[in-house]
């Protein structure tokens, strides 16, 4: 590789992007050669997606310079990015499901006859040509996207991007919905595109993929670039080390309050396609961490335990008695609750008040003969507002007037209000500031200390390692490892989540 | 520092939500008072006569009492975030005509069978919309058409009269008389029923587990589900309440018209939704109150009365009501948008 003449396709020099209160990307240099796959890795919040959006032309206020070829370009609008040959392939498909492959691939550029009617002949030819580049020449161009498989749709998405003759292709987690065989097919196509001279930016946190497909890898952490290395020159451990580093968000490692009194026993719990044969025990006073990559089935497991999702088979015992999970209110009555990872879409009624959002979990308990007594919850409400320092401490404030961190505290307060014996927390500090995070962590520890069982699902590795008494690693729907507090570290968790034992 | 942070969050929103709160809770009665004053001014200037008399005031309430009965039930559907139950007109006609037909088994059988039919229609809507998430507008529109077909098919497009179907004169007379019952010679039964329903349903909406959980469901369906609320059941009950109040309204209309016919109840769906929305139960769900809906009903009543006294025709009145509906929905939607985006 190194003896070949290298042509720089993209060069970002000293780029910075600020958001109110934070610097998402901080003085980063990043370049990609033609005929190269350059991987961009980092933990959640490291700045990968901001950097990518910068390339897509989503920001008109970044600092620094971006060169395409040897020309300086101000990537201030998406149209400028496209005009300069940058094409993006996002994790979520941008295809319209009910319309044909041809219309999706040739969108905006459908060939027409002199009369202004659709030139069917040419449409078929063009689409075939585009599809052949991704090995889908056999597909009927007039089939609707919803009639083809997920992985074919992913490839159609690539065909669509390629039809615009890009010189730089940016792919964000393109394999998240694909099976192993399909991933291999995709990699063959990427290999071919590289040989054709394309510059490819490959964003992923699946390290095995990065080592399989990339020539170079750049590690971002907390918005800064840590290093750019030839893949041949680094080991996976070294990359993980760089990703985790000595994070500024290093937390005080909480002590374990786990007792040996079993509170939850899960046996062979299975929901086909999401999690399989999951068995574990949790104890009073324990913070049981559940680590793994997104899509490993952790949230689905949490939702199933409280009856939000159906289970195919398996059993759950709560304090020695079998828990029949019919619906969530039955689970709540037995003292098990689930805090969702999607604060805004699943967690809070944004138009309702703080009081209504917190006390909704107590409505069944404070109802006598069908009549609900809201005033019964007031002491608890004030107690929780104080304990979690919710700002402003005004119960009548509607939720969309609160900051993200305080909304998250309200969501936690909703479940602390019923004092569940087992509390499942799914990403309890996602997208909140460090102040709120610390407060939430302290509350989690107090709950554990008081003998509650906490199941902590978190992709925030420092948080997971600092709080958990024990960590279970889930991968592709199965529990693959258990580690005690003493042997857990961010590196080990990340490696295990990627399917690598030490 | 945190303190300063929250002060900085969207001050405009706060001011706006206060305005909205005033508008929602007492605003509708303010509108009613403005209309009353308008009527008085028109009377003083000699444009209309006999507006401000005890009898006319009673007439106003009398005229809208059946609308009120239907609207307070409809309010639960809107509150649940499902806009409106458009099957209300035919539910009214169907329950009425069933009652008249069943008079041959006596008065009690007639009343009970009407209630059963109303409940079944409500249950069909409840299952389709609550459980299977059918689009409420399209579904209830279709149910309205289908039950219309049932009426026309079964009764071969005929109207039926209580005195022809009833087995005894007594049953027919009771059916005719029941909704003509007047207390103290002045206050008609529908008026009393409306007021009782307002009080009971206001309590149901505000103070019961069902009402509180329905509010959460209407304001944010998915978060409600993730809070352990059986949202399907909440929505189902809302549609059943609506069908049952439509049944009472249908019986009253049929009794007062002394005829069971497919057209009984025509136009009630739109008038009811207008009253509900003017009354502050926004189409977005989870807001407003039954007391507010009563205000909305009174506003419509006073407006109709003034327009009639002015000699404005029925069709022009319809146009005016339609325009008011559009304005209110527009204002509501605007203020909700300013409050910030909702999910779902």
Interface residues (C-beta under 8 A of the other chain):
Chain A: X306 X308 X327 X328 X329 X331 X332 X338 X340 X344 X345 X346 X347 X348 X349 X350 X351 X352 X356 X360 X361 X363 X364 X367 X370 X371 X372 X374 X389 X391 X392 X398 X400 X401 X402 X403 X406 X414 X435
Chain B: X2 X3 X5 X6 X9 X10 X13 X14 X17 X207 X208 X209 X210 X211 X212 X213 X215 X216 X219 X220 X222 X223 X224 X225 X226 X227 X228 X229 X230 X284 X286 X287 X336 X339 X340 X341 X342 X343 X344
